[in-house]
Amino acid sequence: MKMMKVFDCQYMPEDIKKAFFDLTDDYKNDCYVSWFVKDELDDEDNDKALLVTKWLLEEGAEESDEEVLINHWW
């Protein structure tokens, strides 16, 4: 069993929530998204992912590749 922190997308500021939904548009409503918190991001959606990651860090996520869950719903 693994204990993980859970964050709710509805508590994100609007610009960060939009970035999160843009990155996860393949997901359905009412699910959880696994997210790895990283110091450096190297994917094509870097700016959006960095916004979400910075918010997670401000809300209590760790910087050491911690895996968290984000409640994805609207």
Buried (B, 14 or more C-beta within 10 A) or exposed (E): EEEEBEBEBEEBEEEBBEBBBEBBEEBEEEEBBEBEBBEEBEEEEEEBBBBBBEBBBEEEBEEEEBEBBBBBEE
